[in-house]
Amino acid sequence: MRQAYTRRRTETLDYMQSMLGQLRTMAEAERCDMLAYLVEMAYLEVSDIIRGERPARVQQSGRRDVA
């Protein structure tokens, strides 16, 4: 059961990384520099998560959600 979850998660992250790469290319082609930069940051974040260098969730110690 855990192995199926891990495989599905990896496939999902790989798909997200692929889509982000395509979005970055599109943003660059349209000369949307800030958008391309932000998408690149998301692409790098997914890469770090896939490699296990960054957790998927960030702890929010001492921070309250504002509604």
mmCIF file of the N, C-alpha and C atoms, coordinates in Angstrom:
data_MODEL
# 
_entry.id   MODEL 
# 
loop_
_atom_site.group_PDB 
_atom_site.id 
_atom_site.type_symbol 
_atom_site.label_atom_id 
_atom_site.label_alt_id 
_atom_site.label_comp_id 
_atom_site.label_asym_id 
_atom_site.label_entity_id 
_atom_site.label_seq_id 
_atom_site.pdbx_PDB_ins_code 
_atom_site.Cartn_x 
_atom_site.Cartn_y 
_atom_site.Cartn_z 
_atom_site.occupancy 
_atom_site.B_iso_or_equiv 
_atom_site.pdbx_formal_charge 
_atom_site.auth_seq_id 
_atom_site.auth_comp_id 
_atom_site.auth_asym_id 
_atom_site.auth_atom_id 
_atom_site.pdbx_PDB_model_num 
ATOM 1   N N  . MET A 1 1  ? 0.826  -1.193 0.000   1.00 0.00 ? 1  MET A N  1 
ATOM 2   C CA . MET A 1 1  ? 0.000  0.000  0.000   1.00 0.00 ? 1  MET A CA 1 
ATOM 3   C C  . MET A 1 1  ? 0.875  1.264  0.000   1.00 0.00 ? 1  MET A C  1 
ATOM 4   N N  . ARG A 1 2  ? 1.872  1.299  0.873   1.00 0.00 ? 2  ARG A N  1 
ATOM 5   C CA . ARG A 1 2  ? 2.774  2.459  0.962   1.00 0.00 ? 2  ARG A CA 1 
ATOM 6   C C  . ARG A 1 2  ? 3.558  2.624  -0.337  1.00 0.00 ? 2  ARG A C  1 
ATOM 7   N N  . GLN A 1 3  ? 3.952  1.505  -0.940  1.00 0.00 ? 3  GLN A N  1 
ATOM 8   C CA . GLN A 1 3  ? 4.713  1.550  -2.184  1.00 0.00 ? 3  GLN A CA 1 
ATOM 9   C C  . GLN A 1 3  ? 3.877  2.153  -3.318  1.00 0.00 ? 3  GLN A C  1 
ATOM 10  N N  . ALA A 1 4  ? 2.588  1.834  -3.355  1.00 0.00 ? 4  ALA A N  1 
ATOM 11  C CA . ALA A 1 4  ? 1.700  2.385  -4.382  1.00 0.00 ? 4  ALA A CA 1 
ATOM 12  C C  . ALA A 1 4  ? 1.565  3.900  -4.200  1.00 0.00 ? 4  ALA A C  1 
ATOM 13  N N  . TYR A 1 5  ? 1.459  4.347  -2.950  1.00 0.00 ? 5  TYR A N  1 
ATOM 14  C CA . TYR A 1 5  ? 1.379  5.785  -2.676  1.00 0.00 ? 5  TYR A CA 1 
ATOM 15  C C  . TYR A 1 5  ? 2.653  6.488  -3.132  1.00 0.00 ? 5  TYR A C  1 
ATOM 16  N N  . THR A 1 6  ? 3.799  5.909  -2.789  1.00 0.00 ? 6  THR A N  1 
ATOM 17  C CA . THR A 1 6  ? 5.084  6.502  -3.152  1.00 0.00 ? 6  THR A CA 1 
ATOM 18  C C  . THR A 1 6  ? 5.233  6.589  -4.665  1.00 0.00 ? 6  THR A C  1 
ATOM 19  N N  . ARG A 1 7  ? 4.825  5.552  -5.363  1.00 0.00 ? 7  ARG A N  1 
ATOM 20  C CA . ARG A 1 7  ? 4.924  5.552  -6.820  1.00 0.00 ? 7  ARG A CA 1 
ATOM 21  C C  . ARG A 1 7  ? 4.003  6.608  -7.435  1.00 0.00 ? 7  ARG A C  1 
ATOM 22  N N  . ARG A 1 8  ? 2.780  6.683  -6.948  1.00 0.00 ? 8  ARG A N  1 
ATOM 23  C CA . ARG A 1 8  ? 1.824  7.674  -7.461  1.00 0.00 ? 8  ARG A CA 1 
ATOM 24  C C  . ARG A 1 8  ? 2.321  9.084  -7.190  1.00 0.00 ? 8  ARG A C  1 
ATOM 25  N N  . ARG A 1 9  ? 2.859  9.308  -6.007  1.00 0.00 ? 9  ARG A N  1 
ATOM 26  C CA . ARG A 1 9  ? 3.383  10.627 -5.641  1.00 0.00 ? 9  ARG A CA 1 
ATOM 27  C C  . ARG A 1 9  ? 4.543  11.007 -6.554  1.00 0.00 ? 9  ARG A C  1 
ATOM 28  N N  . THR A 1 10 ? 5.444  10.081 -6.788  1.00 0.00 ? 10 THR A N  1 
ATOM 29  C CA . THR A 1 10 ? 6.579  10.342 -7.670  1.00 0.00 ? 10 THR A CA 1 
ATOM 30  C C  . THR A 1 10 ? 6.109  10.651 -9.085  1.00 0.00 ? 10 THR A C  1 
ATOM 31  N N  . GLU A 1 11 ? 5.145  9.906  -9.572  1.00 0.00 ? 11 GLU A N  1 
ATOM 32  C CA . GLU A 1 11 ? 4.603  10.161 -10.911 1.00 0.00 ? 11 GLU A CA 1 
ATOM 33  C C  . GLU A 1 11 ? 3.946  11.540 -10.976 1.00 0.00 ? 11 GLU A C  1 
ATOM 34  N N  . THR A 1 12 ? 3.225  11.904 -9.936  1.00 0.00 ? 12 THR A N  1 
ATOM 35  C CA . THR A 1 12 ? 2.575  13.216 -9.898  1.00 0.00 ? 12 THR A CA 1 
ATOM 36  C C  . THR A 1 12 ? 3.608  14.337 -9.899  1.00 0.00 ? 12 THR A C  1 
ATOM 37  N N  . LEU A 1 13 ? 4.643  14.202 -9.079  1.00 0.00 ? 13 LEU A N  1 
ATOM 38  C CA . LEU A 1 13 ? 5.689  15.222 -9.029  1.00 0.00 ? 13 LEU A CA 1 
ATOM 39  C C  . LEU A 1 13 ? 6.444  15.317 -10.353 1.00 0.00 ? 13 LEU A C  1 
ATOM 40  N N  . ASP A 1 14 ? 6.703  14.189 -10.981 1.00 0.00 ? 14 ASP A N  1 
ATOM 41  C CA . ASP A 1 14 ? 7.357  14.201 -12.298 1.00 0.00 ? 14 ASP A CA 1 
ATOM 42  C C  . ASP A 1 14 ? 6.496  14.927 -13.325 1.00 0.00 ? 14 ASP A C  1 
ATOM 43  N N  . TYR A 1 15 ? 5.196  14.686 -13.289 1.00 0.00 ? 15 TYR A N  1 
ATOM 44  C CA . TYR A 1 15 ? 4.269  15.352 -14.206 1.00 0.00 ? 15 TYR A CA 1 
ATOM 45  C C  . TYR A 1 15 ? 4.257  16.857 -13.954 1.00 0.00 ? 15 TYR A C  1 
ATOM 46  N N  . MET A 1 16 ? 4.192  17.239 -12.681 1.00 0.00 ? 16 MET A N  1 
ATOM 47  C CA . MET A 1 16 ? 4.200  18.663 -12.337 1.00 0.00 ? 16 MET A CA 1 
ATOM 48  C C  . MET A 1 16 ? 5.483  19.334 -12.826 1.00 0.00 ? 16 MET A C  1 
ATOM 49  N N  . GLN A 1 17 ? 6.608  18.657 -12.652 1.00 0.00 ? 17 GLN A N  1 
ATOM 50  C CA . GLN A 1 17 ? 7.876  19.206 -13.105 1.00 0.00 ? 17 GLN A CA 1 
ATOM 51  C C  . GLN A 1 17 ? 7.881  19.398 -14.620 1.00 0.00 ? 17 GLN A C  1 
ATOM 52  N N  . SER A 1 18 ? 7.354  18.447 -15.333 1.00 0.00 ? 18 SER A N  1 
ATOM 53  C CA . SER A 1 18 ? 7.275  18.548 -16.789 1.00 0.00 ? 18 SER A CA 1 
ATOM 54  C C  . SER A 1 18 ? 6.400  19.723 -17.212 1.00 0.00 ? 18 SER A C  1 
ATOM 55  N N  . MET A 1 19 ? 5.238  19.860 -16.582 1.00 0.00 ? 19 MET A N  1 
ATOM 56  C CA . MET A 1 19 ? 4.335  20.958 -16.920 1.00 0.00 ? 19 MET A CA 1 
ATOM 57  C C  . MET A 1 19 ? 4.965  22.310 -16.587 1.00 0.00 ? 19 MET A C  1 
ATOM 58  N N  . LEU A 1 20 ? 5.643  22.401 -15.457 1.00 0.00 ? 20 LEU A N  1 
ATOM 59  C CA . LEU A 1 20 ? 6.295  23.650 -15.080 1.00 0.00 ? 20 LEU A CA 1 
ATOM 60  C C  . LEU A 1 20 ? 7.394  24.022 -16.072 1.00 0.00 ? 20 LEU A C  1 
ATOM 61  N N  . GLY A 1 21 ? 8.117  23.020 -16.558 1.00 0.00 ? 21 GLY A N  1 
ATOM 62  C CA . GLY A 1 21 ? 9.136  23.280 -17.570 1.00 0.00 ? 21 GLY A CA 1 
ATOM 63  C C  . GLY A 1 21 ? 8.528  23.859 -18.840 1.00 0.00 ? 21 GLY A C  1 
ATOM 64  N N  . GLN A 1 22 ? 7.392  23.322 -19.236 1.00 0.00 ? 22 GLN A N  1 
ATOM 65  C CA . GLN A 1 22 ? 6.707  23.834 -20.423 1.00 0.00 ? 22 GLN A CA 1 
ATOM 66  C C  . GLN A 1 22 ? 6.163  25.241 -20.191 1.00 0.00 ? 22 GLN A C  1 
ATOM 67  N N  . LEU A 1 23 ? 5.610  25.482 -19.012 1.00 0.00 ? 23 LEU A N  1 
ATOM 68  C CA . LEU A 1 23 ? 5.103  26.817 -18.687 1.00 0.00 ? 23 LEU A CA 1 
ATOM 69  C C  . LEU A 1 23 ? 6.227  27.852 -18.663 1.00 0.00 ? 23 LEU A C  1 
ATOM 70  N N  . ARG A 1 24 ? 7.377  27.451 -18.129 1.00 0.00 ? 24 ARG A N  1 
ATOM 71  C CA . ARG A 1 24 ? 8.522  28.357 -18.110 1.00 0.00 ? 24 ARG A CA 1 
ATOM 72  C C  . ARG A 1 24 ? 8.936  28.729 -19.531 1.00 0.00 ? 24 ARG A C  1 
ATOM 73  N N  . THR A 1 25 ? 8.990  27.754 -20.415 1.00 0.00 ? 25 THR A N  1 
ATOM 74  C CA . THR A 1 25 ? 9.344  28.001 -21.814 1.00 0.00 ? 25 THR A CA 1 
ATOM 75  C C  . THR A 1 25 ? 8.344  28.950 -22.463 1.00 0.00 ? 25 THR A C  1 
ATOM 76  N N  . MET A 1 26 ? 7.069  28.745 -22.200 1.00 0.00 ? 26 MET A N  1 
ATOM 77  C CA . MET A 1 26 ? 6.033  29.617 -22.754 1.00 0.00 ? 26 MET A CA 1 
ATOM 78  C C  . MET A 1 26 ? 6.165  31.040 -22.223 1.00 0.00 ? 26 MET A C  1 
ATOM 79  N N  . ALA A 1 27 ? 6.411  31.179 -20.919 1.00 0.00 ? 27 ALA A N  1 
ATOM 80  C CA . ALA A 1 27 ? 6.562  32.510 -20.324 1.00 0.00 ? 27 ALA A CA 1 
ATOM 81  C C  . ALA A 1 27 ? 7.778  33.227 -20.900 1.00 0.00 ? 27 ALA A C  1 
ATOM 82  N N  . GLU A 1 28 ? 8.869  32.505 -21.089 1.00 0.00 ? 28 GLU A N  1 
ATOM 83  C CA . GLU A 1 28 ? 10.062 33.102 -21.683 1.00 0.00 ? 28 GLU A CA 1 
ATOM 84  C C  . GLU A 1 28 ? 9.795  33.540 -23.120 1.00 0.00 ? 28 GLU A C  1 
ATOM 85  N N  . ALA A 1 29 ? 9.071  32.722 -23.874 1.00 0.00 ? 29 ALA A N  1 
ATOM 86  C CA . ALA A 1 29 ? 8.762  33.048 -25.269 1.00 0.00 ? 29 ALA A CA 1 
ATOM 87  C C  . ALA A 1 29 ? 7.922  34.310 -25.370 1.00 0.00 ? 29 ALA A C  1 
ATOM 88  N N  . GLU A 1 30 ? 7.086  34.554 -24.365 1.00 0.00 ? 30 GLU A N  1 
ATOM 89  C CA . GLU A 1 30 ? 6.230  35.745 -24.353 1.00 0.00 ? 30 GLU A CA 1 
ATOM 90  C C  . GLU A 1 30 ? 6.895  36.920 -23.634 1.00 0.00 ? 30 GLU A C  1 
ATOM 91  N N  . ARG A 1 31 ? 8.152  36.746 -23.262 1.00 0.00 ? 31 ARG A N  1 
ATOM 92  C CA . ARG A 1 31 ? 8.934  37.774 -22.565 1.00 0.00 ? 31 ARG A CA 1 
ATOM 93  C C  . ARG A 1 31 ? 8.298  38.229 -21.260 1.00 0.00 ? 31 ARG A C  1 
ATOM 94  N N  . CYS A 1 32 ? 7.727  37.284 -20.560 1.00 0.00 ? 32 CYS A N  1 
ATOM 95  C CA . CYS A 1 32 ? 7.151  37.535 -19.238 1.00 0.00 ? 32 CYS A CA 1 
ATOM 96  C C  . CYS A 1 32 ? 8.194  37.113 -18.198 1.00 0.00 ? 32 CYS A C  1 
ATOM 97  N N  . ASP A 1 33 ? 9.159  37.999 -17.983 1.00 0.00 ? 33 ASP A N  1 
ATOM 98  C CA . ASP A 1 33 ? 10.323 37.650 -17.174 1.00 0.00 ? 33 ASP A CA 1 
ATOM 99  C C  . ASP A 1 33 ? 9.985  37.257 -15.738 1.00 0.00 ? 33 ASP A C  1 
ATOM 100 N N  . MET A 1 34 ? 9.149  38.035 -15.091 1.00 0.00 ? 34 MET A N  1 
ATOM 101 C CA . MET A 1 34 ? 8.807  37.729 -13.698 1.00 0.00 ? 34 MET A CA 1 
ATOM 102 C C  . MET A 1 34 ? 8.046  36.422 -13.600 1.00 0.00 ? 34 MET A C  1 
ATOM 103 N N  . LEU A 1 35 ? 7.120  36.202 -14.505 1.00 0.00 ? 35 LEU A N  1 
ATOM 104 C CA . LEU A 1 35 ? 6.369  34.953 -14.520 1.00 0.00 ? 35 LEU A CA 1 
ATOM 105 C C  . LEU A 1 35 ? 7.302  33.773 -14.777 1.00 0.00 ? 35 LEU A C  1 
ATOM 106 N N  . ALA A 1 36 ? 8.202  33.913 -15.729 1.00 0.00 ? 36 ALA A N  1 
ATOM 107 C CA . ALA A 1 36 ? 9.170  32.845 -16.024 1.00 0.00 ? 36 ALA A CA 1 
ATOM 108 C C  . ALA A 1 36 ? 10.019 32.541 -14.798 1.00 0.00 ? 36 ALA A C  1 
ATOM 109 N N  . TYR A 1 37 ? 10.424 33.591 -14.081 1.00 0.00 ? 37 TYR A N  1 
ATOM 110 C CA . TYR A 1 37 ? 11.214 33.415 -12.869 1.00 0.00 ? 37 TYR A CA 1 
ATOM 111 C C  . TYR A 1 37 ? 10.438 32.643 -11.800 1.00 0.00 ? 37 TYR A C  1 
ATOM 112 N N  . LEU A 1 38 ? 9.195  33.030 -11.568 1.00 0.00 ? 38 LEU A N  1 
ATOM 113 C CA . LEU A 1 38 ? 8.389  32.371 -10.542 1.00 0.00 ? 38 LEU A CA 1 
ATOM 114 C C  . LEU A 1 38 ? 8.117  30.904 -10.890 1.00 0.00 ? 38 LEU A C  1 
ATOM 115 N N  . VAL A 1 39 ? 7.849  30.649 -12.154 1.00 0.00 ? 39 VAL A N  1 
ATOM 116 C CA . VAL A 1 39 ? 7.628  29.265 -12.580 1.00 0.00 ? 39 VAL A CA 1 
ATOM 117 C C  . VAL A 1 39 ? 8.926  28.464 -12.421 1.00 0.00 ? 39 VAL A C  1 
ATOM 118 N N  . GLU A 1 40 ? 10.066 29.086 -12.732 1.00 0.00 ? 40 GLU A N  1 
ATOM 119 C CA . GLU A 1 40 ? 11.362 28.431 -12.539 1.00 0.00 ? 40 GLU A CA 1 
ATOM 120 C C  . GLU A 1 40 ? 11.585 28.070 -11.075 1.00 0.00 ? 40 GLU A C  1 
ATOM 121 N N  . MET A 1 41 ? 11.202 28.965 -10.160 1.00 0.00 ? 41 MET A N  1 
ATOM 122 C CA . MET A 1 41 ? 11.344 28.677 -8.732  1.00 0.00 ? 41 MET A CA 1 
ATOM 123 C C  . MET A 1 41 ? 10.483 27.478 -8.341  1.00 0.00 ? 41 MET A C  1 
ATOM 124 N N  . ALA A 1 42 ? 9.269  27.397 -8.871  1.00 0.00 ? 42 ALA A N  1 
ATOM 125 C CA . ALA A 1 42 ? 8.402  26.246 -8.600  1.00 0.00 ? 42 ALA A CA 1 
ATOM 126 C C  . ALA A 1 42 ? 9.016  24.972 -9.183  1.00 0.00 ? 42 ALA A C  1 
ATOM 127 N N  . TYR A 1 43 ? 9.596  25.080 -10.369 1.00 0.00 ? 43 TYR A N  1 
ATOM 128 C CA . TYR A 1 43 ? 10.265 23.939 -11.012 1.00 0.00 ? 43 TYR A CA 1 
ATOM 129 C C  . TYR A 1 43 ? 11.411 23.437 -10.130 1.00 0.00 ? 43 TYR A C  1 
ATOM 130 N N  . LEU A 1 44 ? 12.214 24.347 -9.616  1.00 0.00 ? 44 LEU A N  1 
ATOM 131 C CA . LEU A 1 44 ? 13.332 23.958 -8.751  1.00 0.00 ? 44 LEU A CA 1 
ATOM 132 C C  . LEU A 1 44 ? 12.841 23.363 -7.437  1.00 0.00 ? 44 LEU A C  1 
ATOM 133 N N  . GLU A 1 45 ? 11.745 23.887 -6.919  1.00 0.00 ? 45 GLU A N  1 
ATOM 134 C CA . GLU A 1 45 ? 11.162 23.359 -5.683  1.00 0.00 ? 45 GLU A CA 1 
ATOM 135 C C  . GLU A 1 45 ? 10.726 21.900 -5.872  1.00 0.00 ? 45 GLU A C  1 
ATOM 136 N N  . VAL A 1 46 ? 10.058 21.620 -6.983  1.00 0.00 ? 46 VAL A N  1 
ATOM 137 C CA . VAL A 1 46 ? 9.646  20.241 -7.272  1.00 0.00 ? 46 VAL A CA 1 
ATOM 138 C C  . VAL A 1 46 ? 10.872 19.350 -7.414  1.00 0.00 ? 46 VAL A C  1 
ATOM 139 N N  . SER A 1 47 ? 11.896 19.851 -8.074  1.00 0.00 ? 47 SER A N  1 
ATOM 140 C CA . SER A 1 47 ? 13.132 19.072 -8.238  1.00 0.00 ? 47 SER A CA 1 
ATOM 141 C C  . SER A 1 47 ? 13.725 18.705 -6.881  1.00 0.00 ? 47 SER A C  1 
ATOM 142 N N  . ASP A 1 48 ? 13.761 19.683 -5.959  1.00 0.00 ? 48 ASP A N  1 
ATOM 143 C CA . ASP A 1 48 ? 14.285 19.423 -4.620  1.00 0.00 ? 48 ASP A CA 1 
ATOM 144 C C  . ASP A 1 48 ? 13.445 18.387 -3.881  1.00 0.00 ? 48 ASP A C  1 
ATOM 145 N N  . ILE A 1 49 ? 12.135 18.476 -4.005  1.00 0.00 ? 49 ILE A N  1 
ATOM 146 C CA . ILE A 1 49 ? 11.246 17.517 -3.339  1.00 0.00 ? 49 ILE A CA 1 
ATOM 147 C C  . ILE A 1 49 ? 11.470 16.119 -3.893  1.00 0.00 ? 49 ILE A C  1 
ATOM 148 N N  . ILE A 1 50 ? 11.585 16.002 -5.207  1.00 0.00 ? 50 ILE A N  1 
ATOM 149 C CA . ILE A 1 50 ? 11.807 14.697 -5.836  1.00 0.00 ? 50 ILE A CA 1 
ATOM 150 C C  . ILE A 1 50 ? 13.103 14.078 -5.324  1.00 0.00 ? 50 ILE A C  1 
ATOM 151 N N  . ARG A 1 51 ? 14.154 14.891 -5.213  1.00 0.00 ? 51 ARG A N  1 
ATOM 152 C CA . ARG A 1 51 ? 15.452 14.384 -4.758  1.00 0.00 ? 51 ARG A CA 1 
ATOM 153 C C  . ARG A 1 51 ? 15.505 14.179 -3.255  1.00 0.00 ? 51 ARG A C  1 
ATOM 154 N N  . GLY A 1 52 ? 14.477 14.612 -2.538  1.00 0.00 ? 52 GLY A N  1 
ATOM 155 C CA . GLY A 1 52 ? 14.448 14.452 -1.087  1.00 0.00 ? 52 GLY A CA 1 
ATOM 156 C C  . GLY A 1 52 ? 15.251 15.503 -0.350  1.00 0.00 ? 52 GLY A C  1 
ATOM 157 N N  . GLU A 1 53 ? 15.607 16.588 -1.027  1.00 0.00 ? 53 GLU A N  1 
ATOM 158 C CA . GLU A 1 53 ? 16.395 17.641 -0.405  1.00 0.00 ? 53 GLU A CA 1 
ATOM 159 C C  . GLU A 1 53 ? 15.531 18.680 0.307   1.00 0.00 ? 53 GLU A C  1 
ATOM 160 N N  . ARG A 1 54 ? 14.236 18.611 0.122   1.00 0.00 ? 54 ARG A N  1 
ATOM 161 C CA . ARG A 1 54 ? 13.329 19.573 0.746   1.00 0.00 ? 54 ARG A CA 1 
ATOM 162 C C  . ARG A 1 54 ? 12.021 18.842 1.057   1.00 0.00 ? 54 ARG A C  1 
ATOM 163 N N  . PRO A 1 55 ? 11.441 19.101 2.232   1.00 0.00 ? 55 PRO A N  1 
ATOM 164 C CA . PRO A 1 55 ? 10.158 18.461 2.543   1.00 0.00 ? 55 PRO A CA 1 
ATOM 165 C C  . PRO A 1 55 ? 9.039  19.035 1.677   1.00 0.00 ? 55 PRO A C  1 
ATOM 166 N N  . ALA A 1 56 ? 8.019  18.241 1.449   1.00 0.00 ? 56 ALA A N  1 
ATOM 167 C CA . ALA A 1 56 ? 6.878  18.691 0.654   1.00 0.00 ? 56 ALA A CA 1 
ATOM 168 C C  . ALA A 1 56 ? 6.070  19.750 1.396   1.00 0.00 ? 56 ALA A C  1 
ATOM 169 N N  . ARG A 1 57 ? 6.103  19.699 2.714   1.00 0.00 ? 57 ARG A N  1 
ATOM 170 C CA . ARG A 1 57 ? 5.364  20.667 3.526   1.00 0.00 ? 57 ARG A CA 1 
ATOM 171 C C  . ARG A 1 57 ? 6.330  21.460 4.374   1.00 0.00 ? 57 ARG A C  1 
ATOM 172 N N  . VAL A 1 58 ? 6.017  22.702 4.584   1.00 0.00 ? 58 VAL A N  1 
ATOM 173 C CA . VAL A 1 58 ? 6.830  23.581 5.412   1.00 0.00 ? 58 VAL A CA 1 
ATOM 174 C C  . VAL A 1 58 ? 6.108  23.774 6.736   1.00 0.00 ? 58 VAL A C  1 
ATOM 175 N N  . GLN A 1 59 ? 6.828  23.555 7.828   1.00 0.00 ? 59 GLN A N  1 
ATOM 176 C CA . GLN A 1 59 ? 6.234  23.737 9.152   1.00 0.00 ? 59 GLN A CA 1 
ATOM 177 C C  . GLN A 1 59 ? 5.948  25.210 9.375   1.00 0.00 ? 59 GLN A C  1 
ATOM 178 N N  . GLN A 1 60 ? 4.803  25.501 9.954   1.00 0.00 ? 60 GLN A N  1 
ATOM 179 C CA . GLN A 1 60 ? 4.419  26.880 10.235  1.00 0.00 ? 60 GLN A CA 1 
ATOM 180 C C  . GLN A 1 60 ? 4.374  27.095 11.742  1.00 0.00 ? 60 GLN A C  1 
ATOM 181 N N  . SER A 1 61 ? 5.528  27.116 12.372  1.00 0.00 ? 61 SER A N  1 
ATOM 182 C CA . SER A 1 61 ? 5.559  27.283 13.820  1.00 0.00 ? 61 SER A CA 1 
ATOM 183 C C  . SER A 1 61 ? 5.264  28.733 14.193  1.00 0.00 ? 61 SER A C  1 
ATOM 184 N N  . GLY A 1 62 ? 4.349  28.901 15.129  1.00 0.00 ? 62 GLY A N  1 
ATOM 185 C CA . GLY A 1 62 ? 4.016  30.217 15.630  1.00 0.00 ? 62 GLY A CA 1 
ATOM 186 C C  . GLY A 1 62 ? 3.247  31.096 14.660  1.00 0.00 ? 62 GLY A C  1 
ATOM 187 N N  . ARG A 1 63 ? 2.760  30.552 13.600  1.00 0.00 ? 63 ARG A N  1 
ATOM 188 C CA . ARG A 1 63 ? 2.024  31.342 12.602  1.00 0.00 ? 63 ARG A CA 1 
ATOM 189 C C  . ARG A 1 63 ? 0.574  30.912 12.592  1.00 0.00 ? 63 ARG A C  1 
ATOM 190 N N  . ARG A 1 64 ? -0.322 31.869 12.560  1.00 0.00 ? 64 ARG A N  1 
ATOM 191 C CA . ARG A 1 64 ? -1.758 31.569 12.531  1.00 0.00 ? 64 ARG A CA 1 
ATOM 192 C C  . ARG A 1 64 ? -2.299 31.809 11.141  1.00 0.00 ? 64 ARG A C  1 
ATOM 193 N N  . ASP A 1 65 ? -3.229 30.973 10.743  1.00 0.00 ? 65 ASP A N  1 
ATOM 194 C CA . ASP A 1 65 ? -3.918 31.186 9.468   1.00 0.00 ? 65 ASP A CA 1 
ATOM 195 C C  . ASP A 1 65 ? -4.932 32.303 9.643   1.00 0.00 ? 65 ASP A C  1 
ATOM 196 N N  . VAL A 1 66 ? -4.956 33.229 8.724   1.00 0.00 ? 66 VAL A N  1 
ATOM 197 C CA . VAL A 1 66 ? -5.882 34.344 8.768   1.00 0.00 ? 66 VAL A CA 1 
ATOM 198 C C  . VAL A 1 66 ? -6.990 34.070 7.773   1.00 0.00 ? 66 VAL A C  1 
ATOM 199 N N  . ALA A 1 67 ? -8.216 34.141 8.239   1.00 0.00 ? 67 ALA A N  1 
ATOM 200 C CA . ALA A 1 67 ? -9.353 33.871 7.357   1.00 0.00 ? 67 ALA A CA 1 
ATOM 201 C C  . ALA A 1 67 ? -9.926 35.136 6.804   1.00 0.00 ? 67 ALA A C  1 
# 
